[in-house]
Amino acid sequence: MKHLFFLNKYFYKYKWRIIPGLIFVIISIIFQILQAPVVGHAFNLITENITIYQQAVRDVKRSAS
C-alpha cells in the first residue's frame, strides 16, 4: 500500500488534468454503448428501403408491359 500512497501526490498535483480525462473516457464509453443500436437501426432502415425500391421497380415493370 505504501507504493500507492506515493502516487497520491501526483494525483493531487495533476487532478485538473485527470478529471477532464476521466470525463472524456466516460463519455466515450457511453457513445460506444449507444453506437450499436444506432448502427443496427440504420441497417434496418437501409434494408427496408431496398425492399421498397425493389417492389416499386417491379410494379413499374408490370405496368409498362
Secondary structure, DSSP 8 states (H G I E B T S, - for coil): -HHHHHHHHHHHHTHHHHHHHHHHHHHHHHHHHHHHHHHHHHHHHHHHHHHHHHHHHHHHHHHH-
